């Protein structure tokens, strides 16, 4: 009996140890190349890692870890009750979702990248974080994997037919890739014919090549002698070994431009199927290569990826737009690694658009409404907004020349894509599963975030439309969740450029949910702005598309013109006087700066100058004429000149404004400080500053002064030639202009510091609550006796209350009773004691 008991105990202990000890479990196979092969529950093709348990006992992986970073082995943890069966396989999707899906499959909180120069690792660690296996990721070609062969062994092979969730033992495998060929001449520009020799270090192998942009296969020509190239050609070559265990090499590819001269950057795309796509077969998504040559004709980056069609109406043009997506899964590069756009420091792009100017394409003969096309409008508007620092995400642009399979395809705009998670991650730290992105183009859908994104956008919209925006608590809720300044900039851009294809089309709004990131409020993007400046179809139904269209015209749009009620949201917000003043002064600022005549016309001339040397050939390629294009540019310039000149005179028909009045703002002494004026910030070297400002109920000029304390300056006071400041000593000043004026911000040097053996305490003031109804308690600390003066100002700079306290020192509290007839709104409380002062923003709720 004792013997039986001991044997049973030993068996149970052995099974228990086996179940909880995954020492024999191994990473058995992984793939970073799952482009179109295995689908997860979400119908996505994600990276994956497979584990194998060679033991005859099930193993509990609860608490164990996987990671893509050997410096952080516990990055992702297997949840409780994760068991891998005896002699079984368990795979996880490396999707970044960090969950268990409805099919019971696990998703890690990381993705895999196989083409980074600093290779990622697959790390398997125990609950204590001790690394059990550390596997450096090696590249594969598309739809291949690295697998232990046979299962659980120490030998890794390339699996040409990945076996996700099953045995590798019968897989078709290779031990390595053949050596990639090299070419004797670098890609680039040659003034005469060029001879290219191709070689490979792979023994017992042949090189197959193509000159048409397509992938070389075993049926492609065999390389036997140097190639003489007499015209622009994309040469692609691959090494094919006679050893069946050595897989074909990665493709080597170079574009050789022969007798070509361009003043713009050049993009060369080569693919089997790209010509059919570009000629109208919208169903194709060809795979191929891309090379980027900068203006100095140097190749800066290249990769492999896929192409698809871009555009709706504009697809009817002969010159069509294309989307490019770099695919890490193909094993060449995870992104185009180059600063492609001068207006941003970003230097990694998985996706770009090669846009043929949309419906402003020249010559674009598919519709009578395309007459007058100039090949500049859309990118011009976006870059204006980007250069001007507007509160919008835009498609930054750079002009370029495109070649397809070595054939000249004309002038394009290379564009950044804001409605993409790589964009939001780079600029705002908001990744693929952190964003809610709602787009409207006829219909409305969620690009990211699903139905919840649409529901939450509609919820904040409903809150605004159904609540009093003069209620400070409710308006603060809106401010915390919705960037109304972005909406205002969105309306201004489209109004000033007389855009006729927005609101019901080409409208995007998004926010990020990652609390560690930025852009957590709903904000707007620019999309397509080719239907601007009285060009193309009036899809939105503007009352007028002429250069003298009133800036307030969009404020009447509703229904079909604005199915998501962005304009109704704007109008409701404008019932708050602070928003209305910001809206009107922002317009004034924009029509004097970003959309002022000097800026708009100079930048148009710059863009015209960039593409002018290229437009003769472009026009010939697409059956237009250089003369017609120049005429169209001149007509566009005339419209812009008329528009920017007349806009200020149209303001008083829309808003309660007077003027505008030419105003000069001076900093005295020069460089002593910076100023915020209305909605813009000006650096010290931008003064004297001259601009036309409006007066009236909806406008005026607000100024905030910031002394250069590092240089020893402090703000002293404001002065004006023809107006009087309510409180000239406050760092905030406001004037309701009634005539032209010169305003001076005076700064003075601080007193020399007095040496003290100990730390000298400083006065402090704090006010509570800042959202008040009747009484504000002002807490103070004064190290020396001094009189205290409390003065309250409204937004216009008018003093509306004052409270004086005689000589006092130390800590104390002053109850400032404001239970008089003050209306709800924003106020500024200036607390002064001797030379010390502090201004606190207060909001009265009643």
TIZARO-495758 format. One record per residue: residue in one letter; z, y, x of N, C-alpha, C in turn. Coordinates in steps of 0.1 Angstrom, whole numbers, plus 5000, padded with zeros to 4 digits. Each point is the difference from the previous one (the first is absolute). Last residue first. Example, Ala and Ser with C-alpha at 12.3 -4.5 7.8 and 13.67 -1.06 7.14 Angstrom:
<atoms>
S507149785128500050115009500850114992A499949435003500050124991500050125009
</atoms>
This chain:
<atoms>
X486558194774500750044988499549924988X500050045058499649924989500850054988X498550205052500850014988499449914989X499950005056499249984988500950014988X499850165057500749954988499149994988X500250065059499249994988500849944989X501750295044500049874993499250014988X501050285050499450004987499949864995X503150305039499449884996499450014986X502250315046499649984986499349874998X503150355037499649864996499650014985X501950365026498649985004499549874995X503950174972499750065013498649985004X500549734962501350045006499850055013X497149824952500150085012501550025004X496249704966501450025003500150075014X496349924957500250045014501450035002X496849714964501350055002500250045015X495849914963500449995014501350085001X497149724957500650125006500349985014X497149784954500449995014500550145005X500349834946499050015011500649995014X501450154945499949885009498950035010X502550434982499249894995500049885009X504050374993499049965009499149894994X503950284983498849974993498949965009X505249925014499450114992498749954994X503449785031499849964986499550124991X501349915049498650044997499749974985X504250045040499749984986498750064996X502549805045499050104997499649984986X504349875033499349964988499150114995X502049855050499750124991499349954988X503349795043499049984989499950124991X501849865055500250044987498949974990X502250015056499349924990500450064986X500250335043500449864998499249944989X500750534998499749915011500549864996X498950554979500649874999499649915012X499450524973500349945013500749864998X497650144956500550085010500349925013X496249904962501349965003500550085012X495950024958500550045013501449955002X495149914970501449985000500550045014X495350034964500650025013501549984999X494649934974501450005000500650025014X495350034990500549994986501549984999X495550185034501449965000500550004985X494849905017500950094993501549965001X495849775015500850075010500950114994X497249654978499350125003500650095010X502049604983498849965008499250125004X505250104991499049914994498849985008X505250105017498750054998499249914992X505550135015499149914994498650074997X504750065034498950064992499049904996X505250095025499249904994499050074991X503550115044499150054989499149894995X504950105031499049914995499250064989X503150185046499750014986498949904996X503649915040498850064997499850024985X503249785045500050074988498750074998X499949555028500650135001500050084987X498449555003500950005011500750135003X498149774954499750115008501150005012X497649684957501050005011499650125009X499149824945499750075012501049975011X497649874947501049975010499750075013X498850084946499550025013501249975010X498449874947501150015009499450025014X498150124949499749945013501250025009X499150004943500750045012499649925012X497649954957500750134999500650055013X496949624997499950064987500650134999X497549695043501250064993499750044986X498449745048499550004986501150044991X501249985043498850085001499250004987X505549975003498849925001498850095002X502750135030500049884991500450044986X498850195055500150034986499949874992X501450205053499449904992500250034985X500550225055500050024986499349884993X502550175052499249914991500150044986X500950195056500250004985499149904993X501749895050499150094993500350004985X502949925050499649954987499050104993X500849915053500350104990499549954987X501749755047499050014990500450104989X502050085049499949894990498950024991X500750305035500549885006499949884991X496650424999501349964995500449875006X496050445003500649885005501449974994X495950264976501350035007500649875005X494650154988501249924997501150045008X496150344984500349905011501349934997X497150174959500950055010500249905011X495349994974501549974998500850065011X495250204984500649915010501549984996X496250114962500750075011500749895009X495850094959501049915006500650085012X496950094952500650055012501049905005X495450034968501249925002500650045013X496550274965500449975014501349914999X495350184970501349954999500449965014X496350324971500349945013501449965000X496150084958501250045008500049935013X497350124948499949955013501250045008X500949974949499050075008500049935014X502849854966499350084991498950095007X503549525006499150105005499350084989X504749755007499049994990499050115002X503549735035499450134995499049974989X504449765032498949994990499650144996X503049685041499650124994498949984989X504149755034499049984990499750144994X503249975033498949945006498949964990X503450434994499949854998498849955007X501150474997500749935011499949854999X498250334968499249995012500749935012X500050014945501049975011499349995013X497450144964501350014993501249985010X495250225015500749874998501350024994X495550324996501449995004500549864998X494950275010500849924991501450005005X496350205024499850044986500849934990X500249925048499650145000500050054985X503449625021498650014995499750144998X503949635025499650134996498650004995X504649655014498650034995499850144998X503749755036499850054986498550014997X502549735037500750134997499850054986X499949505031499450094990500950124997X500149765048500549984987499250094990X499449795055499850094989500849964988X499449785046501150104998499850094989X497349615015499750125008501150114998X500349604975500049965014499750125010X499850054952501450005006500049965015X496550204965499949915012501350015007X499450084946500150065013499849895011X498350054947500749915009500050055014X499150154944500050035014500849905008X497150064950501249945006499850025015X497750214951500049985015501349945004X496450124955501349955004499949975015X497150294961500049955013501449965004X496950044951500950075009500049935013X498949844946499750005015501050085007X499549944951499849875005499949995016X500750424975501049904996499949875006X497850415027500149964986501049894997X496750135045501250044994500049944986X497249835047500150054986501450054996X497249985050501049944991500050064987X496949955049500150064986500949924992X500250065055499549924989500150084987X501249985058499550084989499449914990X503650015045499349924991499550094988X501750065056500050044986499149914992X501649705023500350134995499550115010X500149515006499050034989500350144994X502749765034498850065006498950034989X504249794989500350135006498750075005X499549644961500650005012500150145006X499849834947499350075011500850005013X499449744948500950025011499150065011X499649984942499549975014501050045010X500050094951500049855002499649965014X502150474993499649934988499949855003X500950195042499650104990499349924989X503449935046499449934989499650114990X500950065055500250034986499349904991X502350095054498949954992500350044985X501550245051500349914989498849954992X500150305039501449984999500449904989X495650195017500449865004501549984998X498650514999499149895000500649875005X503550354981498950015009499149875000X500150084962500550105010501349965006X495449834967501349965006500350095011X496850064954500250015014501449945004X495850034958501449955003500150005016X496650234959500249975014501549965002X496350034956501350015005500149955015X496750144953499949975014501450035007X499249874948500350115008500049955015X497649824949500949995011500150125009X501150034954499450005013498749925001X504049884965499350135003499549995014X501549624959500050055013499450145001X500949574967500750134999500150065014X495949654986501550015003500550144999X495349884992500749874998501550015000X496950365009499549954987500849874996X500550215042500850074990499549974986X497949815040501449954998500750074988X495550065021500149924987501449974997X498550235040499950094989500149934986X500249765043501250094998499850094987X496349705012501249944995501250094998X495450095019500350044986501449954996X498149905044500150154998500550044986X499149545011501250055007500250154999X496149804980501249954994501250055007X495750115017500250064987501449964994X498649795039500350145003500350074987X498649554997501450015005500450155003X495649914986500949974989501450025005X496650045031500050114991501049984989X499349655030500750115007500150124990X497449634986501449975000500850115006X495450045003500550024986501449974998X498049925042500150144998500550034985X499149565013501250055006500250154998X496149804984501149954992501450055006X496050095024500050084988501249964991X499149745038500550135004500150094988X498049584993501549995002500650135004X495349984995500749994987501549995002X497450005039499950134993500750004987X499449605024501150085006500050144993X498349574973499550095010501250085006X499349474977500350144996499350095011X500449504998498950064992500450144994X502549705031500349984986499150084991X499750005049500349864997500249974985X499250445017498849925001500349864996X503650295002499250044989498749915000X502949965037500649954987499150024988X498850205041499849855000500549944988X500950455005498549984999499749864999X504650145006499550004986498449984999X503350055039499749864996499250004987X501750415022499149935009499549864996X503250244972498750065001499049935009X504949934992499049904995498650055001X503950265015500149875005498949914996X500350444983499650005014500149865006X501550074956498550015001499649995014X504650024994499449884995498550005001X502250405010500349905010499449874996X499750354969499150025011500249905011X503049994965498749964995499050015011X504250195008500049855001498749944995X500550464996500049975014500049845002X500450184957498750025005499949965015X504249974978499149914993498650025007X503550295014500249865004499049914994X499850464989499949985014500149855004X500750134955498650005004499849985015X504249784974499550135002498650005006X503149634990498850024992499650155000X503749875027499249885000498750024993X502650415000500049925012499049895000X500850314963500050095012499949925013X500449794958498750075000499950115011X504049724995498849925003498750085000X504150214988500049965014498849935004X500650114955499750125007500049965015X501249664971498650034998499650125009X504549894998499349905008498550034999X502850254974500050055013499349905010X500449884954499250125002500050055014X502849634990498649974996499050125003X504750055003499549935012498549974998X502350204965499850105011499449925012X501049744963498950094997499850105011X503749715003498849935002498850094997X504250184991499849985015498749925003X501350084955499550125006499849985015X499549634962501150045009499450125008X497149794972500950074991501350045008X496549745019499850145002500950084990X499649524998500850055012500050155001X497249814968501549984996500950055011X495349995008500450104991501450004996X498449655028500050135007500450114990X499449584981501150005009500250135007X496149934976501150024991501350005008X496249895023500050154997501250034990X499249555012500550075012500150154997X498749584971500850124997500650085012X496949604994501349975005500950134999X495350004986500749894993501449975005X496350405000501349975008500849894994X495750144982499950065013501249975009X499849854955499149935008499950065014X503950214977499349904994499149925010X501050505014500949904994499149884994X500050545027499549864999501049904995X500550485011499649974986499649864999X501050215042501249994993499849974985X496550075035500549874998501249984991X498250455010499149914991500649864999X501550405027500849934991499349914990X497950285034500949905007500949924990X495150204987501450045001500849905006X494750075010500949924991501450045002X495850165022501050084995500949934989X496349795023500950055011501150094994X498049624968499550115007501050055011X500349654964499849955014499550115009X503149954950498950065008499949945013X502849814967499450114991498950075008X501249485011500550145003499350104991X499949485003499950094989500650145002X499449575028501350044995499950104988X496149845024500649894994501450044993X495550235018501350054996500749894992X496249955041500250004986501450044996X497450195045500049874993500550014986X501050425030499149895004500449884992X502250455005498950004991499049895003X504150035025499250125003498749994991X502049535004500750135002498950115002X500349464999499650084988500850135000X501049705034498650035002499550084988X504549795013499850154996498650045004X503649544994498650055002499950144995X504649875010499249884999498550045004X505650185007498650044997499149875001X505449994987499049995010498750074996X505750044987498649984997499249985012X505449874984499250115005498549964999X505649854987498649994996499250125006X504349865027499750064988498549974996X501949865041500749934989499950064987X498450075050499250004988500649924989X501749855047499850134994499149984988X503649625023498750075002500050144993X503649684997500050045013498750085004X500849794957500950115002500050065014X496149764972500849975011500950125003X496549994967501349954995500949975011X495550364990500549895008501449964995X495550234973501250025007500549885007X495350274974500749885005501450055005X494750124974501450045002500949885004X494450184991501049915005501350065002X494550064979501450065000500949885004X495050024988500450045013501350065001X498350014952499449925011500650055013X501450204961499549884993499349915010X501850375022500949974988499649884993X496150225028501449985003500849984987X495350195013500149855000501449965004X497950445001499749964987500149854999X501750465032499749864999499849964986X500750455026499349974987499549855000X502950235033498749955004499149974988X504450174994499350095009498749965004X502749714973499750124993499250095009X501749615019498949974990499650124992X503650045031498949965007498849984990X504250104981499450125007498749955007X502749674980499350084990499250125007X502749735027498949924994499250084990X504050185017498950005011498849934995X503749984972499550145000498950015011X502449604997499150024988499450135001X503149925033498849925002499050014988X504250194996499250085009498849935004X503349794974499150094992499250095009X502449525005499650115009499150094992X504049634984498650054998499750125009X504449784996499149894998498550045000X503850315005500449885008499049895000X499650394973499850045014500349885009X500949964954498650005002499750035015X504450024986499649865000498549995003X501850434996500449945012499649855001X499550234960499050055009500349945014X503049924966498849934998498950045009X504150235003500349855003498749924998X500050474989500049975014500249865004X497450224958501349935002500149965014X496050184983501050105004501449955001X496349744985499950015015500850135004X500349644957500050155003500050015016X497849564975501350065004499850155003X496649654991500950004989501350075002X496349955032499450054988501050014988X501349825043499650145001499550064987X501049545002501250085001499750145001X496549694999500650024987501250095001X497949885040499150094992500750034987X502049685027500350135005499150114992X499249554989501450044996500350145005X495949795011500050054986501450044996X499549805042499350135000500050064986X501849585004500950095006499350145001X497549634983501150034991500950115006X496549845027499550084989501150044991X501149715034499650135006499550094989X501149554989501250085002499650145006X496749664994500350084988501250085002X498049895046499849934987500450094989X499950065051501250014991499949954986X495850205029501249935005501150014990X495950154987499549945012501149925007X499550124947500950015011499349935012X497650274957500549875005500950035012X496650244958501150025009500649865003X494850204985501249934996501150035010X496450275009499749964986501249934994X501250065042498550025001499549954987X505150075025499250024988498650035004X504949775022498750065001499450014986X505149915027499350004988498750085001X504249745029498750085002499249994988X505049885026499450004987498850105000X502949705042499350124993499649974986X502049715035501050114998499350114992X498049595019500849964988501150114997X496950065037499249944988500849984988X502250355033499149895002499449954987X502150475023500049924987498949905001X501150365032500949895001500249924987X497050405012501250014992501049895001X495650045023500450144998501450014994X498049575008499950085012500750134998X499649714963501049955010500050095012X496950084966501350044996501149955010X495449885009500250155000501450044996X498849554996500150035015500250165001X499349814957501449995005500150035015X496550244966500149875007501349995007X497550394978500549904990499949865006X498450385025501550024997500549894990X496050025039500249964986501550014997X495950245036501349934999500249974985X495050075022501150054993501249925001X494850175019501049895002501350054994X494850154989501450045002500849885002X494550065011501149954992501350085002X494249985011501350075002501049954989X495849675016500350134997501450065002X497649565011500350014985500450144996X497349675041500550134997500250014985X500149535026499150094993500750134996X502049595021499150075010499150104993X503249764974499249905008498950065009X502150374976500249874994499049905007X502450525010498949905002500449874994X501650564996500249854998498749935003X502850505012498749934998500349854998X503650434989499549905010498649964996X504650364988498649974999499649905011X504950044977499350035012498649964998X505050074969498649975002499550045014X504549884962499650075012498649955004X502449974953499149925009499550085011X504850104975498650024999499349895009X505050174974499449915010498550004997X503650414991499149904995499749905011X502150484998500949884996499349894993X497950375038500349984986500849884997X498050225042501449954998500449994986X495750145022500950104994501449954997X496449735018500350105009501050114995X498649664971500849945011500350115010X497250114964501449984995500949945012X495450075009500650134997501549984996X497449615005500450065013500650144998X498249804962501249925005500550055013X496050194982501250044991501249925006X495949905020500450145003501350044992X497949584993500850005012500550145004X497249964961501249924999500950015012X495650235000501050054991501349925000X495549965025501250045006501250024991X495049914993500549895009501350055007X497150214965500150065013500549905011X497350064947501049935008499950045014X497350144960500950095007501049935009X498249734960499350115006500950105006X501249614973500250005015499250115007X499749894952501350085003500350005015X496449754982499650145001501350085003X499549495017500350074988499750155001X499249675035500149914988500350084987X499250135050499050034990500249924987X502250135049500649954988499150034988X499850125051499550074988500449954987X503650055025498750065001499049895005X505050014972499149945010498750075000X504150054972499450115007499149955012X502549714973499050064991499550135006X502249705036500149984985498950064992X500649975050500250134993500149984985X499849625029498750075001500150134992X503949685026499550054987498850095002X503349605020498850075006499350064987X505449855009498850014991498950075008X504449685016499450134999498850004990X504749685020498950034990499550145002X503249825029499549884996498850034991X502350305040499450004986499449864997X503050335038499849874996499550004985X501550395025499049945009499949854997X502050534982499949864997498949935009X501250484995500349935012499949854999X497250404972501249924999500149935014X496450294990501050064992501349924998X495849875024500750105007501250064992X498049504997499950124993500850115007X499649545016498750034994499850134994X503049735037500250124992498750044994X501049485013499550135006500450114990X499749474997501150065007499450125007X499149664957499250095009501050095007X501749524983499750134996499050075009X501549555006500750024987499750144994X497049655033500850125000500650024986X497749595014499550095009501050125002X500149594969500449985014499650105010X499849934949498849965007500349985015X503350164968499849864998498749955008X501350464997500749935010499749855000X497050404980500749884996500649935013X497950514978500249925012500949884996X496750304968501449955002500149915012X496650414974500249905011501549965000X496150224962501449985005500049905011X495850344982500649875003501550015003X495450294974501350005008500549865001X494650174996501249964993501350005009X494650194991501049995011501449974993X496650044970499449915010500949985012X502150114951499350065010499449905010X502949894963498650014997499250075010X504749955002499449885005498550004996X503250354987499250025013499449875005X502950014961498750074997499150005013X504049785011499649974987498650064997X502949835048499450104991499649954987X500249705045500950114997499250104991X499849445019499450124995501150114997X500849645039499750004986499550134995X501349675048499550124994499949974985X503049795046499149994989499650134993X501549835053500650024987499049974989X501150085059499349924990500750024986X499750355045500749894994499049924991X501050465038499149914993500849894994X500150525030500749894993498949914993X498950375030501450015000500749884993X495150165026500649914990501550005001X496750425013500849895006500549914989X497550434998499249885001500749895006X501650454987499649995014499249875003X501950094957498950105003499550005014X502149544983500450144998498850095004X500049484981499750085012500350154997X501149474978500150144999499850075013X498949504972500350075013500050154997X500149484972500050155000500350055014X498449504971500650085011499950154998X500149574961499250055012500950085010X499349744946500850015012499250055011X499250084944499649945013501150025011X499350014947501250055008499849945014X496950104950500249945013501350065007X497950134957500849884999500449945014X497050384990501450045000500949875000X495050145015500649884995501550015001X496950355016500350004986500649874994X498850175047498850024992500249974985X503449935033499650145001498850034991X501249555004501150074993499650155000X497249725024499949974986501050084992X500350035046498850074995499849984985X503549765023500350144998498850084995X500149525011500250044986500350154999X501049765044499149934992500350044985X501250335041500549894991498849944994X502150455030499049905001500549874993X500750585011500549884992498949905000X501550495027499149894999500649884993X500750575006500649874996498949904999X501050515026499149904994500749874997X500750595007500549865003499149904993X497650465010501249954993500449875005X496150225016501150105002501349964993X495549705020500750054989501150105004X495349685016500950115004500750064987X496949555022500650064988500950115006X497349645023499350134997500550064987X502149565003498950035010499350124995X504949724995499250104994499050045010X503249554991499250085010499150104993X504749684989498950074995499450095011X503049514998499850135006498850074993X503649525000499050094993500050145006X501949435002499950135007498950084994X503249594978498750065002500250135009X503049535003499950134992498750075004X499749485008500850125004500050114989X499749454992499150125004500950125002X502449535008499450074989499150125005X501549515021500150155004499250074989X500349535001501450044999500150155004X495949755003500450014986501450054998X496450105040501349924998500450024986X496450255018499649874996501149904998X500150554991500349905010499449864995X498950544991500249884993500149895011X500450584994499949885009500349874992X498050514985501149915000499749885008X498250554986499849885007501349924999X496950474983501249924998499749875006X498050544998499949875006501349924998X497050444978501449945001499849855005X496750465006500249864996501549975001X495750405006501449984997500349874994X495850025031500450084989501549974997X497749795035499250125000500350094988X502049575033500250074987499250135001X500349495025499550145002500050064986X502949575023499350064989499650145003X500949545033500550134995499150064989X500249475003499650105010500550144994X500949594977499549945012499750105011X502649894948499850095011499549935013X499249854948500849975011499750105011X499650074944499349985013501049975011X501649854952499550135006499449975013X502349674973498650024997499450135006X504649885003499249905008498650014997X502450454991500449874997499249905009X501550574994499249895007500649864996X500150454968500849925009499149905007X497950474986500649894993500849915010X497250405010501350034995500749884993X495750015025499950064987501350034993X498949765042499750145002499850074987X502749535023499150064989499850155004X501549485026500150144997499250054988X502549555031499150044990500250154997X501249655043500250124993498950024990X502349545025498950094998500450124992X502549595035499950084987498750085000X502749755036499449914991499950074986X503450275027499049905005499549914989X501750535000500349874994499049905006X500350485007500649925010500249864995X496150374987501249954995500649915012X496050434987500549885008501349954994X495250364995501249944993500449885008X496950495007500249865003501349954994X496350434992501449954998500049855003X496950505005500049855002501549955000X497250464979501149945007499949855001X496950504990500349864997501049955009X500650504995498749925002500449864996X503350344999498850084998498749935001X505149844982499149995012498750084997X505549894982498850084998499149995013X503949624983499950155001498650054999X503149535016499550064988499950155002X499849715044500950044990499350054987X498149625035499950154998501050034989X499549555014499950075013500050154998X502549624970498750065000500050095012X502949534983500050145005498650055001X502749574970499050055009500350155004X503849634988499250104993498950055010X502349505001500150135006499050104993X501849584972499250035011500150145005X504149764976498750074997499250015012X503749604989499950145004498750054995X501549574988501150025009500050155005X498449774951499550045013501150035009X499149714949500750095009499250035013X500549784946499050025010500550115009X503449664974499250134999498950005011X503549664987498649974998499250135000X504850015007499549895008498549974999X503350334979498950055009499349885007X502750034950500049965014498850065007X502050284959499749865002499849975015X500850454980500849914992499749855002X496250305017501350074994500749904991X496149985036500649904991501350044995X495050205024501550014999500549904989X495750005030500149994986501549994997X498750065043498850074994500049984985X504050025039499549924989498950074993X502150005052499450084990499549914988X504249865032498650014999499550094989X504649815032499550094990498550005001X504349665016498750055002499550084988X504249755003500150135009498650065002X501449714955499949985014500150135007X500149924951501250005007499949985015X495849864972501250064995501249995009X495749915027500349984986501250074996X498450295017499249894998500449885009X501450534976500449895009499149874997X498150504991500849894994500449905011X497550514985500649935011500949894994X495650224974501450015003500349935013X495750254967500449895009501550025002X496950304976500249874993500349895009X498150405027500350004986500149864994X501150035051498950064992500349984986X504050055036499049914995498950074994X504550105037498950044990499249874996X505349995014498750015006498950024990X505750075006498849984991498850025009X504849805015499250125002498749984991X505049784994498649975002499250135000X505149765001499450135002498649985004X504749724979498650005005499550145000X504649934993499649865002498649985005X504050415001498649974999499849855003X504450264979499549935012498649954998X502950224967499050085007499549945013X503149824965500750085010499050095007X498449674969500850114993500750095009X495749785022501149944991500850114994X494650045014501450015005501049944990X494450095016500849924991501449995006X495350335006501349955005500749934988X494950205018500749934989501249945005X497250455019500549875002500449944986X496450415022501149964992500449865003X497450335036499949894990501349994992X497550415022501349945002500349904990X496050194995500049985015501349955004X498149894951500750115007500049975015X498249724962499150075010500750125007X501749704963499649915012499350085011X503850064958498950065005499649935013X503349934951499649965014498750085004X504350124965498749945000499749975015X504950044970499150055010498649934999X504049894974500050155000499150065011X499349504974500850075010500050154998X499549594964499250105006500950085010X499749494970500750105007499150105007X499549674954499650025014500750125006X500049824953501149955009499750025015X497550154960499749875004501049935009X500250464986500249914988499649865003X501750285042499150034989500249904989X503350235039499549864996499150034987X500950375041500449944988499649864998X498650405032501449965001500549954986X495550195018500650024987501549974999X496549965037500950125000500750024986X497149625017499450104992500750145000X499749485018500450125008499350124993X501449494981499050115001500650125007X501349465006500450134994498850095002X501049424998499450125005500550134993X501149445012500450124992499350125006X500049415002499550135004500550114991X501849465015499350094991499650135007X502849585009498649995004499150094993X504350014976499849915012498649995002X501350454977500149864997499849925013X502150504994498749945004500149854999X502850444976500049875006498649955003X503350434983498749985005500049875008X503850244978499349884993498649995004X501850475010500849884997499149904993X497250345029501150014990500749874998X497750205045499749904990501150014990X498750425031500949894998499649914989X498150415038499949944987500849874999X500450265039499350104992499949964985X502149835045500549984986499450104990X499050005048499749874995500549974986X498650405034500850004987499849874993X497850095041501350085002500850014988X495849785001500949925008501350085004X496550034957500550085011501149925008X498049884957498850035008500350085013X503049624968499850145004498650015007X504049664970498650015006499850155003X504649654990499350125000498649985006X504649744972499250015012499050124999X502949874964500650085010499350015013X499049584970500750124995500750085011X497349574999499750125009500750124995X500349434997500450124993499850125010X497749484996500750105008500250134992X498949424994499850144996500950095008X498449535020501050064992499650144996X497749715032500049934987501050054990X497550315039501149914997499849924987X497250365020499649865003501149904997X498450504981501249925003499649865003X497550525001499949864998501349935004X497750524984501049935007499849854997X496750484998500449864995501049945009X497950524986500649925010500449874994X496350454989501049894997500549935012X497150474976500349925012501049894996X497050184960501050055009500149915013X497150134953499849915012500850055011X500550054943499850075013499849895011X501349964952498649995003499650085012X504449894984499650144996498550015002X502449605013500250024985499450134995X497749845044501449984996500150034985X495749805031500550114991501549974997X496149875041501149964992500650114992X495850105023500149864998501149964991X498150435021499549974987500249854996X501950215041499350124993499649974986X503249825040499849954986499350124992X501849955048498650024997499549964986X504249955027499950144998498650034995X503349535003498750074999500250154997X502749495018500050144995498650065000X503449515007498750064998500250144996X503749735011499049905002498650065000X505550095010498950074995498749925003X504549734994499250085009499150094993X504849654998499050084992499350095010X503749735012498749945002498950074992X504750134999499650005014498649955002X503150134960498550005001499550005014X504649864969499650035014498549995002X502649894959500450145004499550045014X499249564980499550104990500350145005X501549635026498550015001499550114990X504649895001499650065012498550035001X501749754964500450134999499650085012X499349545000499150074991500350144999X502949745025498750015007499050074991X504349914983500150105010498650025007X500449654969500150134993500050115010X500249565017498750034994499950144994X504149845017499150035011498650044994X503349844970500450145006499050045010X499649564984499650104990500250145004X501649655028498550015000499550104990X504649915001499650085012498550015001X501849744965500450144998499550085012X499549535002499150064990500250154998X503049765027498750015006499050064991X504349914983500150115009498650025007X500549624973500050124992500050125009
</atoms>
